[in-house]
Amino acid sequence: MAACAFCIFAVSQALPQFNLANQINWRTYVQGAFSQVQNFETNVFETEGQFQLYWEKKIGKLGGNLPATGVDWSREKLVAINLGIRPNTGYELYVQNVSRGNAAEIVVNFRERLPIPNVRYAQVQSSPFVVIKVQREAGRIIFKGEKVSGSIMPGGTVIFPPNQQGSCCGDNCKCCSSCGCGCQRKRGGN
């Protein structure tokens, strides 16, 4: 019995501790699969002007229109993560949580979901990004990411390049009827 209790204690000490008191309020502001960012980068925006400049230079028309403000700059700031260029649309970016690492650090934990094997994705380069609203707190923001396989969110998403309406299969969709490619064409060439 004592050995079992020791094992449970040892495992609990090895796992990262989740402490609700350390969590910082945040939510996704905007995200997308297409931007002009070539390499991994992160940004923290303290003002609306900083964010507007970022959106114009880094996201541009590929990411759509600049979001309506919706940010209380006296109480919130925006944080952006850009993965950089990926070879297809099978990559997804997700912020897992934002927490206080120590008195001087705020940690943004994120995941990059790798393409699921045997799933067909649009074969165009993507550059996934996510911008989150974070409660304004003192401390340096650091980023910790991990790559994961499989779905990172229930339901998943199907992403198409801008100005394409699920045209992955040409004139006749050769996918199964539940592939989610969005084709409005005849399935299976029928």
N, C-alpha and C positions, 0 to 999 in steps of 0.2 A: 504494500500500500504506500509506504514511504517512497519507494522507487518511482511509482506512478505519479505521485504528487510532485516529485522532483522533476520528472520529465515534462509535466504540464508547466511548471514554473520556468524551466529552461526554454521551452518553446515560446512561452509568452514573452520572455525577455528578449528573444531573438527577433520577434516580429516588430515591425514599426508600430508604435503606439498611436492609436487614434484618440485624440482628446478633443471633445467638442468645444472646450474653452479656447483651444488654439485656432479654431476655424475662423476664417475671415469671409464676410459676405461677398459674394460675387455671382455673376451670371453672364451667359454668353450674350454679347451685343450684336455681333455679326460674324459670319464665317462663310467661306467659299473654297472652291477648288482651283480658281484661276486668279493669278496676280502676276505682277511683273518682277517679282523677287526671284533672283537666280539662286541664292544660297540661303542656308539657315540663318535667321536673324530674329531678335526679339526687340521690342520697343515698349517704353512706358511713356504715356502721354499725360501731362499734368494740366494742359490747356486745350481748348477746342481748336485753336490755331495750329498747335503741334499736330493734332490728329488730322485736320484738313490737309495739311502739307503732306503728311504720310500717305493719306488716301490718294491724293492726286499723283504723287510720284511712284508709289510702290504698288498700289492696287489698280488705280486707273479704271478705264472702261471695262476691262476684263472682269472686275469684281462687281460691276453695277454702279448704281448711283450712290453717292455719299449718303449714309444713313441719316435720317432726321435726328437731331441732336439727342433727346432722351437721356442726357447725362447731366446730373447735378454736379457741376465741376467743383462746387464748394465741399461736397461730401464724397465724391467718387473720382476715380481716374480710370483711364483705359489702358489695357495691357494687350499687346499684339504678339503673336507667335506666327512666324512664316517658316514653313519647312524648306522652301526652295524648290527647284525643279525636280519633278518625279517623272518617270517614263510613261505613265498612264494614269487613268483616273481611279485606280484601285486603292489609292492611299487616302486615309482619313486622319484628321487631327481632332483631338478631344481634350479639353481641360478636365482633369479628374477632380482636383480640389485646390484650394488656396488656404494656406495655414501659416501661422507664426512658427518659424523654425527656432528662433531664439529672440531675445529682446530686440536685436538689431536686424533681423532678417524676416522677410515674407517669402514663402516658398510657393511657386506656382508649379504644380505637378501636372504634366500632360502626357498623353500617349499618342504615338503615331501607329495607326493600324496599317499593317502591310497588306498587300493584295491577297485575297483568299484564293488558294490554289483551285484551278479548274473553273474559275469564274471568268467570264468574258467581260473585259473593260474596254472602253473607248481607247484606242491606241493613239492618243495625243498626249503631249506633255501637259502636266498639271503643276500647279504651285500652291498647295493648300495653305490656308491661313485661318486663324481664329482671333477675334478681338473680344476681350471680356471687360465688363465693368467690374471694378473692384472698389470696395469700401476704402476710402482714404485713411491710411494708417501710416504712422512713422515706421521707417525701416527700409532697408535696401531690398529690392525685389530680386530674387534669384530664380532660376528655372531648372527644373529637373524633369527630364523626359525619358521615356522608355518606348521601345518598339514592341508591338504585340501582334500576334497572329489571331485570326478569327475576328468576329464582330466585336466592336467595343461599345456599341449601343444597340438596344433592342430594335429589331426591324431593319436596321441598316439603311443605306441610301444608294441610289443609282445616280451617278453624276455624268452629265453630258457636256461636251465643250459648248461654249457660247455659239448661238445661231445654228445649232444642229438639233433636230427633233428626233433623236433616237435613230439615227441613220447608220447604225453600226453594221447592218446586214445588207445594205444596198436595196435593190428592188424587191427582193423576196426575203422575208425574215426566215433564217434557217435555224433560229433558236427555238427552244421549247416554248410553249404558250405561257409559261410562268417565269420566263427569264428576266422580265422587268426591263428589257431594253427600250421599251417605249415605242417600238415600231408600230406604225399604223397600217402596215402592209399585211399581205396574206401570210399566215404562219406556215412554215414548212414548204413554201413554194406552191401551195395549193391555191 
